[in-house]
Amino acid sequence: MKHYEVEILDAKTRDKLCFLDKVEPNATIAEIKNLFTKSHPQWYPARQSLRLDPKGKSLKDEDVLQNLPVGTTATLYFRDLGAQISWVTVFLTEYAGPLLIYLLFYFRVPFIYGPKYDFTSSKHSVVHLACICHSFHYVKRLLETIFVHRFSHGTMPLRNIFKNCTYYWGFAAWMAYYINHPLYTPPTYGDEQVKLALIIFLFCQLGNFSIHIALRNLRPAGSKTRKIPYPTKNPFTWLFLLVSCPNYTYEVGSWIGFAIMTQCLPVALFSLVGFIQMTIWAKGSTAAI
């Protein structure tokens, strides 16, 4: 059996970082990353991006050396992806923040609305309903992160958590401030508007959960398999016939329902920004299938 020699160069400087001798032909990129880490412990596998061209795309961990367009002496280029953090940690942090922040405003803790309103309660039932819905949404997200989601990538750059938390936590504080404000006024059309909004919210929450379950079933535990999703017997999944990422559709629908329920501008803006971002994600997911 012939063996490979693998030379790893810095993608920016072209300096030689590592030379691996007698690498098995069936070695995967993940295994090569582990070998590279032995000589450079500061670059653990999740930080590494190995590619065939300095400006090319990163090779997948499951790519096999002998299947790559290289000779028996392979040259790979390394880029440092920076400090990494697990997706589970990111999601838990993103979602726990809004849950707790919103409750601070709901209970009107000191230094938010003034001493006379400390720990007082709103007289409007929609305020209490909104708190239940908001809390339900983020508790659902936390539980899905722990028990439902299966991630194709184990980590993401650490710097992203600050950007993501600013987005989720900031909007949570902004909408909570107005919805729980002592001067908050209920929706224009009263209970009828609130009931309609609640139906929309709950329908979309159930739809979102149904899609997450369907996506989970497409990816065996511990794998990075990406299968094309199709509708199942669950009516909520029939939206796959119209869009590629119906979980995003239901997510936006939930926030539109919440915006109608509270008649709060920050919630409407959060829905709009979320729609734009999820449209970008959906296009990326569609291209990757």
C-alpha positions as YAML, in Angstrom:
chain: A
units: angstrom
residues:
- id: 1
  name: MET
  ca: [0.00, 0.00, 0.00]
- id: 2
  name: LYS
  ca: [1.40, 3.36, -0.99]
- id: 3
  name: HIS
  ca: [1.45, 6.10, 1.63]
- id: 4
  name: TYR
  ca: [1.07, 9.83, 1.20]
- id: 5
  name: GLU
  ca: [3.23, 12.69, 2.32]
- id: 6
  name: VAL
  ca: [1.25, 15.71, 3.42]
- id: 7
  name: GLU
  ca: [2.78, 19.17, 3.57]
- id: 8
  name: ILE
  ca: [0.77, 21.83, 5.36]
- id: 9
  name: LEU
  ca: [1.54, 25.47, 4.56]
- id: 10
  name: ASP
  ca: [0.24, 28.71, 6.01]
- id: 11
  name: ALA
  ca: [-2.34, 30.02, 3.53]
- id: 12
  name: LYS
  ca: [-1.19, 33.62, 3.99]
- id: 13
  name: THR
  ca: [2.60, 33.41, 4.23]
- id: 14
  name: ARG
  ca: [3.15, 30.03, 2.50]
- id: 15
  name: ASP
  ca: [5.47, 29.09, 5.38]
- id: 16
  name: LYS
  ca: [5.75, 25.37, 6.04]
- id: 17
  name: LEU
  ca: [3.92, 24.52, 9.26]
- id: 18
  name: CYS
  ca: [3.99, 20.77, 9.26]
- id: 19
  name: PHE
  ca: [5.15, 17.76, 7.26]
- id: 20
  name: LEU
  ca: [3.33, 14.47, 7.75]
- id: 21
  name: ASP
  ca: [5.03, 11.32, 6.53]
- id: 22
  name: LYS
  ca: [3.46, 7.94, 5.76]
- id: 23
  name: VAL
  ca: [-0.15, 9.07, 5.89]
- id: 24
  name: GLU
  ca: [-2.65, 6.34, 5.08]
- id: 25
  name: PRO
  ca: [-4.43, 6.82, 1.71]
- id: 26
  name: ASN
  ca: [-7.82, 6.41, 3.39]
- id: 27
  name: ALA
  ca: [-7.05, 9.04, 6.03]
- id: 28
  name: THR
  ca: [-9.75, 11.68, 6.35]
- id: 29
  name: ILE
  ca: [-9.21, 15.41, 6.69]
- id: 30
  name: ALA
  ca: [-10.39, 15.08, 10.29]
- id: 31
  name: GLU
  ca: [-7.58, 12.60, 10.96]
- id: 32
  name: ILE
  ca: [-5.04, 14.89, 9.28]
- id: 33
  name: LYS
  ca: [-6.23, 17.74, 11.49]
- id: 34
  name: ASN
  ca: [-5.62, 15.58, 14.56]
- id: 35
  name: LEU
  ca: [-2.09, 14.81, 13.35]
- id: 36
  name: PHE
  ca: [-1.48, 18.52, 12.71]
- id: 37
  name: THR
  ca: [-2.64, 19.34, 16.24]
- id: 38
  name: LYS
  ca: [0.08, 17.13, 17.69]
- id: 39
  name: SER
  ca: [2.75, 19.49, 16.36]
- id: 40
  name: HIS
  ca: [0.68, 22.66, 16.91]
- id: 41
  name: PRO
  ca: [-1.51, 22.14, 20.02]
- id: 42
  name: GLN
  ca: [-2.73, 25.75, 19.94]
- id: 43
  name: TRP
  ca: [-4.65, 24.94, 16.76]
- id: 44
  name: TYR
  ca: [-7.13, 22.29, 17.83]
- id: 45
  name: PRO
  ca: [-9.10, 20.64, 15.00]
- id: 46
  name: ALA
  ca: [-12.14, 22.93, 15.26]
- id: 47
  name: ARG
  ca: [-9.90, 25.97, 14.64]
- id: 48
  name: GLN
  ca: [-8.41, 24.51, 11.49]
- id: 49
  name: SER
  ca: [-9.44, 25.14, 7.92]
- id: 50
  name: LEU
  ca: [-7.52, 23.00, 5.45]
- id: 51
  name: ARG
  ca: [-7.86, 23.60, 1.74]
- id: 52
  name: LEU
  ca: [-6.25, 22.66, -1.56]
- id: 53
  name: ASP
  ca: [-5.85, 26.27, -2.63]
- id: 54
  name: PRO
  ca: [-4.92, 29.20, -0.37]
- id: 55
  name: LYS
  ca: [-8.11, 31.02, -1.38]
- id: 56
  name: GLY
  ca: [-10.24, 27.95, -2.00]
- id: 57
  name: LYS
  ca: [-13.02, 26.38, 0.03]
- id: 58
  name: SER
  ca: [-12.35, 24.46, 3.21]
- id: 59
  name: LEU
  ca: [-12.18, 20.71, 2.85]
- id: 60
  name: LYS
  ca: [-14.80, 18.71, 4.72]
- id: 61
  name: ASP
  ca: [-13.73, 16.60, 7.68]
- id: 62
  name: GLU
  ca: [-15.09, 13.50, 5.99]
- id: 63
  name: ASP
  ca: [-13.11, 14.04, 2.75]
- id: 64
  name: VAL
  ca: [-10.67, 11.17, 2.12]
- id: 65
  name: LEU
  ca: [-7.10, 11.95, 1.12]
- id: 66
  name: GLN
  ca: [-6.87, 9.49, -1.78]
- id: 67
  name: ASN
  ca: [-10.07, 10.90, -3.29]
- id: 68
  name: LEU
  ca: [-8.68, 14.42, -3.48]
- id: 69
  name: PRO
  ca: [-7.01, 15.75, -6.67]
- id: 70
  name: VAL
  ca: [-3.50, 15.47, -5.21]
- id: 71
  name: GLY
  ca: [-0.44, 13.33, -5.83]
- id: 72
  name: THR
  ca: [1.30, 11.13, -3.31]
- id: 73
  name: THR
  ca: [2.86, 14.32, -1.98]
- id: 74
  name: ALA
  ca: [-0.10, 16.51, -1.07]
- id: 75
  name: THR
  ca: [0.08, 20.18, -0.24]
- id: 76
  name: LEU
  ca: [-2.66, 21.58, 1.99]
- id: 77
  name: TYR
  ca: [-3.09, 25.19, 3.08]
- id: 78
  name: PHE
  ca: [-4.03, 26.08, 6.63]
- id: 79
  name: ARG
  ca: [-6.10, 28.98, 7.93]
- id: 80
  name: ASP
  ca: [-6.81, 29.66, 11.59]
- id: 81
  name: LEU
  ca: [-10.55, 30.05, 12.16]
- id: 82
  name: GLY
  ca: [-9.97, 31.61, 15.58]
- id: 83
  name: ALA
  ca: [-11.27, 30.55, 18.96]
- id: 84
  name: GLN
  ca: [-14.33, 28.31, 18.65]
- id: 85
  name: ILE
  ca: [-17.39, 27.66, 20.79]
- id: 86
  name: SER
  ca: [-19.96, 24.90, 20.49]
- id: 87
  name: TRP
  ca: [-23.26, 25.60, 18.77]
- id: 88
  name: VAL
  ca: [-25.14, 24.22, 21.75]
- id: 89
  name: THR
  ca: [-23.46, 26.73, 24.07]
- id: 90
  name: VAL
  ca: [-24.21, 29.56, 21.64]
- id: 91
  name: PHE
  ca: [-27.88, 28.65, 21.33]
- id: 92
  name: LEU
  ca: [-28.35, 28.20, 25.06]
- id: 93
  name: THR
  ca: [-26.75, 31.59, 25.71]
- id: 94
  name: GLU
  ca: [-28.72, 33.31, 22.96]
- id: 95
  name: TYR
  ca: [-32.06, 31.98, 24.20]
- id: 96
  name: ALA
  ca: [-31.60, 32.07, 27.96]
- id: 97
  name: GLY
  ca: [-30.80, 35.79, 27.80]
- id: 98
  name: PRO
  ca: [-34.11, 36.98, 26.28]
- id: 99
  name: LEU
  ca: [-36.07, 34.71, 28.62]
- id: 100
  name: LEU
  ca: [-34.50, 36.23, 31.74]
- id: 101
  name: ILE
  ca: [-34.31, 39.80, 30.43]
- id: 102
  name: TYR
  ca: [-37.99, 39.88, 29.53]
- id: 103
  name: LEU
  ca: [-38.96, 38.64, 33.00]
- id: 104
  name: LEU
  ca: [-36.95, 41.45, 34.62]
- id: 105
  name: PHE
  ca: [-39.15, 43.98, 32.84]
- id: 106
  name: TYR
  ca: [-42.32, 41.97, 33.46]
- id: 107
  name: PHE
  ca: [-41.74, 41.93, 37.22]
- id: 108
  name: ARG
  ca: [-40.65, 45.57, 37.04]
- id: 109
  name: VAL
  ca: [-37.52, 45.16, 39.09]
- id: 110
  name: PRO
  ca: [-36.01, 48.38, 40.51]
- id: 111
  name: PHE
  ca: [-34.20, 50.93, 38.33]
- id: 112
  name: ILE
  ca: [-36.31, 50.26, 35.24]
- id: 113
  name: TYR
  ca: [-39.53, 52.27, 35.51]
- id: 114
  name: GLY
  ca: [-38.97, 54.23, 38.72]
- id: 115
  name: PRO
  ca: [-39.46, 53.52, 42.44]
- id: 116
  name: LYS
  ca: [-43.24, 53.91, 42.42]
- id: 117
  name: TYR
  ca: [-43.58, 51.02, 39.95]
- id: 118
  name: ASP
  ca: [-41.10, 48.60, 41.54]
- id: 119
  name: PHE
  ca: [-42.54, 45.05, 41.53]
- id: 120
  name: THR
  ca: [-45.99, 46.27, 40.52]
- id: 121
  name: SER
  ca: [-48.16, 44.35, 38.07]
- id: 122
  name: SER
  ca: [-49.90, 45.49, 34.89]
- id: 123
  name: LYS
  ca: [-53.69, 45.71, 34.92]
- id: 124
  name: HIS
  ca: [-53.90, 44.58, 31.29]
- id: 125
  name: SER
  ca: [-54.38, 40.85, 30.66]
- id: 126
  name: VAL
  ca: [-52.58, 41.05, 27.31]
- id: 127
  name: VAL
  ca: [-49.36, 41.98, 29.12]
- id: 128
  name: HIS
  ca: [-49.51, 38.77, 31.14]
- id: 129
  name: LEU
  ca: [-50.42, 36.74, 28.07]
- id: 130
  name: ALA
  ca: [-47.51, 38.26, 26.16]
- id: 131
  name: CYS
  ca: [-45.13, 37.25, 28.94]
- id: 132
  name: ILE
  ca: [-46.44, 33.68, 28.83]
- id: 133
  name: CYS
  ca: [-46.04, 33.52, 25.04]
- id: 134
  name: HIS
  ca: [-42.56, 35.06, 25.06]
- id: 135
  name: SER
  ca: [-41.39, 32.74, 27.83]
- id: 136
  name: PHE
  ca: [-42.95, 29.72, 26.12]
- id: 137
  name: HIS
  ca: [-41.13, 30.55, 22.89]
- id: 138
  name: TYR
  ca: [-37.69, 30.70, 24.47]
- id: 139
  name: VAL
  ca: [-38.21, 27.74, 26.79]
- id: 140
  name: LYS
  ca: [-39.20, 25.79, 23.67]
- id: 141
  name: ARG
  ca: [-36.02, 26.93, 21.95]
- id: 142
  name: LEU
  ca: [-33.87, 25.92, 24.90]
- id: 143
  name: LEU
  ca: [-35.45, 22.46, 25.08]
- id: 144
  name: GLU
  ca: [-35.12, 21.98, 21.33]
- id: 145
  name: THR
  ca: [-31.43, 22.90, 21.52]
- id: 146
  name: ILE
  ca: [-30.85, 20.24, 24.17]
- id: 147
  name: PHE
  ca: [-33.12, 17.44, 22.95]
- id: 148
  name: VAL
  ca: [-34.02, 18.01, 19.27]
- id: 149
  name: HIS
  ca: [-31.41, 19.82, 17.17]
- id: 150
  name: ARG
  ca: [-28.58, 17.95, 15.50]
- id: 151
  name: PHE
  ca: [-25.85, 20.23, 14.24]
- id: 152
  name: SER
  ca: [-23.84, 19.67, 11.07]
- id: 153
  name: HIS
  ca: [-21.04, 21.79, 12.53]
- id: 154
  name: GLY
  ca: [-19.91, 21.32, 16.10]
- id: 155
  name: THR
  ca: [-18.54, 24.82, 16.63]
- id: 156
  name: MET
  ca: [-18.66, 28.40, 15.45]
- id: 157
  name: PRO
  ca: [-16.25, 31.35, 15.95]
- id: 158
  name: LEU
  ca: [-16.34, 32.65, 19.51]
- id: 159
  name: ARG
  ca: [-16.71, 36.25, 18.29]
- id: 160
  name: ASN
  ca: [-20.12, 35.43, 16.81]
- id: 161
  name: ILE
  ca: [-21.69, 34.85, 20.21]
- id: 162
  name: PHE
  ca: [-21.28, 38.53, 21.08]
- id: 163
  name: LYS
  ca: [-22.98, 39.62, 17.85]
- id: 164
  name: ASN
  ca: [-25.79, 37.10, 18.24]
- id: 165
  name: CYS
  ca: [-26.42, 37.92, 21.89]
- id: 166
  name: THR
  ca: [-26.49, 41.64, 21.16]
- id: 167
  name: TYR
  ca: [-29.22, 40.96, 18.61]
- id: 168
  name: TYR
  ca: [-31.40, 38.65, 20.72]
- id: 169
  name: TRP
  ca: [-30.83, 40.26, 24.10]
- id: 170
  name: GLY
  ca: [-31.10, 43.81, 22.78]
- id: 171
  name: PHE
  ca: [-34.42, 43.26, 21.02]
- id: 172
  name: ALA
  ca: [-35.77, 41.36, 24.04]
- id: 173
  name: ALA
  ca: [-35.01, 44.31, 26.32]
- id: 174
  name: TRP
  ca: [-36.42, 46.82, 23.82]
- id: 175
  name: MET
  ca: [-39.76, 45.07, 23.31]
- id: 176
  name: ALA
  ca: [-40.07, 44.12, 26.99]
- id: 177
  name: TYR
  ca: [-39.55, 47.72, 28.07]
- id: 178
  name: TYR
  ca: [-42.58, 48.94, 26.10]
- id: 179
  name: ILE
  ca: [-44.89, 45.95, 26.56]
- id: 180
  name: ASN
  ca: [-44.45, 45.98, 30.34]
- id: 181
  name: HIS
  ca: [-44.35, 49.76, 30.70]
- id: 182
  name: PRO
  ca: [-46.85, 51.21, 33.21]
- id: 183
  name: LEU
  ca: [-48.22, 53.45, 30.42]
- id: 184
  name: TYR
  ca: [-48.64, 50.62, 27.92]
- id: 185
  name: THR
  ca: [-51.99, 50.66, 26.11]
- id: 186
  name: PRO
  ca: [-53.70, 47.44, 24.89]
- id: 187
  name: PRO
  ca: [-54.26, 46.68, 21.17]
- id: 188
  name: THR
  ca: [-56.72, 48.85, 19.28]
- id: 189
  name: TYR
  ca: [-59.27, 46.10, 18.63]
- id: 190
  name: GLY
  ca: [-59.13, 44.63, 22.10]
- id: 191
  name: ASP
  ca: [-59.72, 40.98, 22.92]
- id: 192
  name: GLU
  ca: [-60.63, 39.99, 19.36]
- id: 193
  name: GLN
  ca: [-57.23, 41.16, 18.12]
- id: 194
  name: VAL
  ca: [-55.47, 39.39, 20.96]
- id: 195
  name: LYS
  ca: [-57.33, 36.12, 20.36]
- id: 196
  name: LEU
  ca: [-56.55, 36.16, 16.64]
- id: 197
  name: ALA
  ca: [-52.89, 36.89, 17.37]
- id: 198
  name: LEU
  ca: [-52.72, 34.08, 19.93]
- id: 199
  name: ILE
  ca: [-54.09, 31.60, 17.39]
- id: 200
  name: ILE
  ca: [-51.46, 32.70, 14.86]
- id: 201
  name: PHE
  ca: [-48.71, 32.47, 17.46]
- id: 202
  name: LEU
  ca: [-49.64, 28.99, 18.71]
- id: 203
  name: PHE
  ca: [-50.23, 27.64, 15.20]
- id: 204
  name: CYS
  ca: [-46.80, 28.80, 14.05]
- id: 205
  name: GLN
  ca: [-45.09, 27.57, 17.21]
- id: 206
  name: LEU
  ca: [-46.52, 24.09, 16.63]
- id: 207
  name: GLY
  ca: [-45.55, 24.29, 12.96]
- id: 208
  name: ASN
  ca: [-42.01, 25.33, 13.82]
- id: 209
  name: PHE
  ca: [-41.65, 22.42, 16.27]
- id: 210
  name: SER
  ca: [-43.02, 19.98, 13.70]
- id: 211
  name: ILE
  ca: [-40.43, 21.07, 11.14]
- id: 212
  name: HIS
  ca: [-37.60, 20.77, 13.66]
- id: 213
  name: ILE
  ca: [-38.68, 17.20, 14.41]
- id: 214
  name: ALA
  ca: [-38.86, 16.41, 10.69]
- id: 215
  name: LEU
  ca: [-35.35, 17.83, 10.13]
- id: 216
  name: ARG
  ca: [-34.00, 15.89, 13.09]
- id: 217
  name: ASN
  ca: [-35.30, 12.65, 11.62]
- id: 218
  name: LEU
  ca: [-33.38, 13.34, 8.41]
- id: 219
  name: ARG
  ca: [-30.00, 13.36, 10.18]
- id: 220
  name: PRO
  ca: [-28.89, 10.23, 12.08]
- id: 221
  name: ALA
  ca: [-27.29, 10.92, 15.44]
- id: 222
  name: GLY
  ca: [-23.58, 11.72, 15.17]
- id: 223
  name: SER
  ca: [-23.63, 12.25, 11.40]
- id: 224
  name: LYS
  ca: [-23.38, 15.28, 9.15]
- id: 225
  name: THR
  ca: [-25.70, 13.86, 6.53]
- id: 226
  name: ARG
  ca: [-27.81, 16.46, 4.76]
- id: 227
  name: LYS
  ca: [-30.87, 14.94, 3.12]
- id: 228
  name: ILE
  ca: [-33.50, 16.74, 1.09]
- id: 229
  name: PRO
  ca: [-36.60, 17.22, 3.27]
- id: 230
  name: TYR
  ca: [-40.02, 16.23, 2.00]
- id: 231
  name: PRO
  ca: [-43.54, 16.60, 3.42]
- id: 232
  name: THR
  ca: [-44.68, 13.85, 5.78]
- id: 233
  name: LYS
  ca: [-48.11, 12.86, 7.07]
- id: 234
  name: ASN
  ca: [-47.88, 15.80, 9.48]
- id: 235
  name: PRO
  ca: [-49.84, 18.65, 7.78]
- id: 236
  name: PHE
  ca: [-47.42, 21.24, 9.17]
- id: 237
  name: THR
  ca: [-44.67, 19.75, 7.00]
- id: 238
  name: TRP
  ca: [-46.64, 20.27, 3.80]
- id: 239
  name: LEU
  ca: [-45.15, 23.73, 3.66]
- id: 240
  name: PHE
  ca: [-42.03, 22.02, 2.27]
- id: 241
  name: LEU
  ca: [-43.94, 22.00, -1.02]
- id: 242
  name: LEU
  ca: [-43.73, 25.79, -1.13]
- id: 243
  name: VAL
  ca: [-40.53, 26.78, 0.69]
- id: 244
  name: SER
  ca: [-37.22, 25.08, 1.49]
- id: 245
  name: CYS
  ca: [-37.05, 26.16, 5.14]
- id: 246
  name: PRO
  ca: [-40.59, 26.24, 6.56]
- id: 247
  name: ASN
  ca: [-39.19, 26.37, 10.10]
- id: 248
  name: TYR
  ca: [-38.15, 29.95, 9.31]
- id: 249
  name: THR
  ca: [-41.59, 30.67, 7.84]
- id: 250
  name: TYR
  ca: [-43.28, 29.50, 11.03]
- id: 251
  name: GLU
  ca: [-40.74, 31.40, 13.15]
- id: 252
  name: VAL
  ca: [-41.51, 34.68, 11.38]
- id: 253
  name: GLY
  ca: [-45.22, 33.89, 11.61]
- id: 254
  name: SER
  ca: [-44.91, 33.46, 15.39]
- id: 255
  name: TRP
  ca: [-43.36, 36.89, 15.78]
- id: 256
  name: ILE
  ca: [-45.94, 38.48, 13.49]
- id: 257
  name: GLY
  ca: [-48.61, 36.99, 15.75]
- id: 258
  name: PHE
  ca: [-46.79, 38.36, 18.79]
- id: 259
  name: ALA
  ca: [-46.57, 41.78, 17.13]
- id: 260
  name: ILE
  ca: [-50.31, 41.79, 16.44]
- id: 261
  name: MET
  ca: [-51.00, 40.68, 20.00]
- id: 262
  name: THR
  ca: [-48.92, 43.40, 21.64]
- id: 263
  name: GLN
  ca: [-49.25, 46.06, 18.94]
- id: 264
  name: CYS
  ca: [-45.66, 46.97, 19.75]
- id: 265
  name: LEU
  ca: [-43.33, 48.56, 17.17]
- id: 266
  name: PRO
  ca: [-40.09, 46.94, 18.47]
- id: 267
  name: VAL
  ca: [-41.70, 43.51, 18.03]
- id: 268
  name: ALA
  ca: [-42.66, 44.38, 14.44]
- id: 269
  name: LEU
  ca: [-39.09, 45.54, 13.74]
- id: 270
  name: PHE
  ca: [-37.71, 42.35, 15.30]
- id: 271
  name: SER
  ca: [-40.00, 40.35, 12.99]
- id: 272
  name: LEU
  ca: [-38.77, 42.31, 9.96]
- id: 273
  name: VAL
  ca: [-35.08, 41.94, 10.81]
- id: 274
  name: GLY
  ca: [-35.63, 38.25, 11.55]
- id: 275
  name: PHE
  ca: [-37.39, 37.79, 8.21]
- id: 276
  name: ILE
  ca: [-34.46, 39.35, 6.34]
- id: 277
  name: GLN
  ca: [-31.87, 37.28, 8.20]
- id: 278
  name: MET
  ca: [-33.79, 34.02, 7.85]
- id: 279
  name: THR
  ca: [-34.26, 34.65, 4.13]
- id: 280
  name: ILE
  ca: [-30.47, 34.82, 3.81]
- id: 281
  name: TRP
  ca: [-30.08, 31.61, 5.84]
- id: 282
  name: ALA
  ca: [-32.75, 29.86, 3.75]
- id: 283
  name: LYS
  ca: [-30.98, 30.74, 0.50]
- id: 284
  name: GLY
  ca: [-27.74, 29.38, 1.93]
- id: 285
  name: SER
  ca: [-29.42, 26.16, 3.04]
- id: 286
  name: THR
  ca: [-31.08, 25.71, -0.34]
- id: 287
  name: ALA
  ca: [-27.76, 26.17, -2.15]
- id: 288
  name: ALA
  ca: [-26.10, 23.58, 0.11]
- id: 289
  name: ILE
  ca: [-28.66, 20.84, -0.65]
...
